[in-house]
């Protein structure tokens, strides 16, 4: 007995869906980290069609998503499950454009401005002396097809590379490797705002404020992270703009990087709202989380 029209229609839709999923997966593998909107533009599809394929592939664990915040907006970026993001602070260039006789085993990396890192051979450090904000000596590693330069922590902090998704373009110009920081977005985790407990009773803070700050400082929190945590703990959920005004910091992206670092330490959570708000976990849990993490 042949299939009826309903069965034939369902089979046709399934085949179309599978073909769409294959096309979308190829595009995500080619351009990992795009949003639904960006994928719809790349494929010239409706956002609904893209979302349908993404949902099916997420259910099959073929794709994964990551939430980031950029300019006070939560974005969902799509990646293949097998995609491995580059190691933070590692610059790779094609081995064919780096002469080992010139570069040898070490180089110098200088912070030339807020968006440019210049890496030069050790013998050519004069090219950045007096021009860079600061510079440091770094090791060079030669691999089969690439040469890697590992940036020191001071440079990573200066450009806020940790806890970030980084846009970088690298090119070799003469005897220098130029790394342009195209932009960063802070990775965040979000949840229902009602699930975040914030704002300790005033009497708790009034008796333990200084001791809590002292304990947090012992557990590898930077002074500005302590200020943000204490502000959220006392005032409740706040937008990044509120925090920047409180700290007198103009760069909103810089605030997101500090918040992202606090999220990774389990001390701050973000809400699934627009604009996103952040809240501190209860002080009674914060020190325990940090102690367990450092033990």
N, C-alpha and C positions, 0 to 999 in steps of 0.2 A: 504494500500500500504506500502510495507516494505521500510526501509531506504536504500539509495544508499551507495556506497562504501565511498564517500566523507563524508557523515554524520556519518557513522560508524567509520571512521578514526578519525574525530573530537571528537566524544564521547569517543573513547579509549584514545586519548591524554589528554582529560580533566580528565578522571578517573586516569590516570597515574600522572598527575599534582597534583591532589587533594591528592593522596597517598603520593607523594613526600613532599607536603606541610605539611602533618600531621607528617611525620617522622622528617622533619627539625624542626618543631615547638616543638616537644618533646625534641629534642636535645638542642635547644636554652633554653628551660625551665630548662633542666638539667644542662647546662653549659652557663649561661648568660654572655654576654660580649665578645664572640669570634668574630673574623673577618671572612669575606667570605673565605679567605684562610684557616684559622684554622678549620672552619666548613667543608670545602671540605676534609681536612685531617681526621677529626673525622668520617665523613660519608663515606669516600672513594668514593666521587663523583667528577665530574668535577666542576671547579669553575663556569662554565656556568649554570650547573644544579642548584647549590646552589643559584646563583644570581637570576635565574628565580623564584625559590620558595620564596626567600626573597622579591623580588619585588612584587609578588602577595600578600604576607602577609602584607607588608607595605601598599599597596593600601587598604587593608581591615582593617587597623589600628590594626592588631593583633600583629605586631612587631613594634619596634621603633629603630632608630639608633642614635649613638652618635659619633661625631668626636673628636678624641684625637690626640695629637702629641707625638711621642716617637722617640728619636734620630733623630730629624729633619725630620721625616716622618709623614704624616697624615694617621691615621688609622681610619677605620669606624667599630665600635663595634656594635653588634646586641643584642638587649634585647627584651624580651616579653613586651608588652605594660603595663601589670600589675606589672612588676618587680619594686620593691622598693629597692633602694640602701641603704646600712646601713648608719646610721647617722655618720657624720664625727666626729672622735675622740672618738667613743664609742667602748669599747672592751667587747665582750660577751663570757662567758664560760658556760659550762654545770653546772647547780646547784649541780649535784651529786658529783662533784670533789672539791667543795668549802665548807669547814666546817664553818658554821656561828659562831660557838663558838670561832674559832680561828680568823676569819676575821672581825667579828663584823660589825661596821658601816663605818669605814674608812680604807684606805690603803695608802701606799706611792708608787708613780710611779717615777722611775729614768731613765734618759737617759744614758744608759750604753756605747753606742757607736752610730755610725751613722745609724745602722740598728737594734738595740736591745733596747727595753723598758722592764724593769723589774719591776713588781708590787708585793709588799710584804705586809703582814698584818702590821697594825700600830705598833704592839709591836715588830716587827722584822726589824725596819728601819735601825738598825746597819748593816744589810746584804748589804745595798747599800751605806751607809755613807762612804765617802772617796773613793768610787769606781766609782760612777756615776758622769757625768759632772755636773748634778744638779738633784734635785728631789723635788717633791711637794706632799702635802697631797691631796687625792681625795676621794670623797664619793663612797660608795658601794650601789647598788640598787639590792634588791632580787626580782626576778620575779618568775612566776610559774615554768618555766623549765630552766631559765638562771639567771646568776648573771652578772650585768653590771658594768663596771668601766668607768667613763667619764674623759677623759684626759683633763688637763687644757690647756689654750691657749698657754702657753709658750712651752709646749711639742708639741702641734700642729704646732706651728711656726717653732720649731727646726727641725721637720721631714717634714715640708711643706705639712701637711695633707689637708689643706683647698684648695678648687678649684682643687682637684686632684682625680684621680681614683687610689685607693690604693690596693696594693696586700699585704695581711697580713696573717701570720700564727700564731696561738695562741696555746700554750700548757701549761699545769700545771705541773710543775716539783717540787716535794716536796712541800714546803710552798711558792712557788712563781708562778706567772703567767708571762710567757715569751712571748712577742709580737715581732715578727720579721718582719721588714719592707722589703718586698721582692722587692718592686719597685713601682714607681709612674709614672703616665703619666698625663700630664696636659690636661684638656679639653679645646678645642678651638672651636671658630666659624669661618667659612671661607666664603669668597665671591669673586666675580670677582675683580681682582686687580684694574680695571678701576673705580670701584665704591667707592674707598677709596680716600678721599681728604686729602693729607698730605703736609707737608712742607709749613709753613706760610712764607710770604714775610719777608726778613731780617729786614726791617724797623719796622715791627710789633713787632718782638721779641726784637729788640734793645731798644725799648722804654718801654717794659713792662715785660721783662724777670724776674727781681727780684720780681715784684709785683705778677706775675702769680705764681711763686714758693711759695710765701707767702700765696696766696689764696688756692693753692692746699694743702699745709701743714695744713691749718685750716680745711680742709674737709677730714681728716682721710686718707691721702695718706702717705705711708712710704717714707722716703728720697730716697731710691733706686727706688721706683716706680716713683717718681717725676723726677729723673734723666733719667729713661728710656723714660718717656713720652716726656720730653723736647728734648731728643736726636732724637726721631722719628719725633717730630713736626718740628724740624729744618732741619733734614737730609732726610726726606722722608722714603719710605718703606725700611726696613732692615731685613736681616735674623737674627735668634737668635745668630748665630755665630758672626755676626758683633757687636751685642749688648754686648755679653760676652767679646769680645776683647776691646770694648770701656770702659767697666766697670772693666776690668781686673779680671773677674770671670771665673775660668776654667770650673766649672760644668755647662754644657749646660742645663741639666734638671732643675737646679735652676732658670735659666733665663726664661724657659717656665712657671714656677710657677708664677713668677712675671708678666709675660705677660698675663697669664690666669686671674690673679687677676684684672689687668687693663681692660681686656675684660669684666669681670663681672661688672665692674663699668662703662662700656660704653665709655671708653676713647681710646681703641686700638682695631683694627680689623685685622684679618688675611686673607691672600689671598689664593685662591684655586690654588696654584702653587707648584711645587717641585723644590728646597726646599721651604717651606712656608716662606712668608715674612709678616712682621707686619708693620702697619702704624698707626699713631695717628689721631684721629678725629680732625677737625679744632679747634684751640684754642678758637675761638669765640663761639663754642658750648660746649666745655669741662666743663667750670665752671658752666654753666647753668645746664648741666646734673648732676653734683655733687651736686649742691644746691638743685635741685628737689629731688634727691635721699636721701638727709639728712634731708629734711623737713618733 
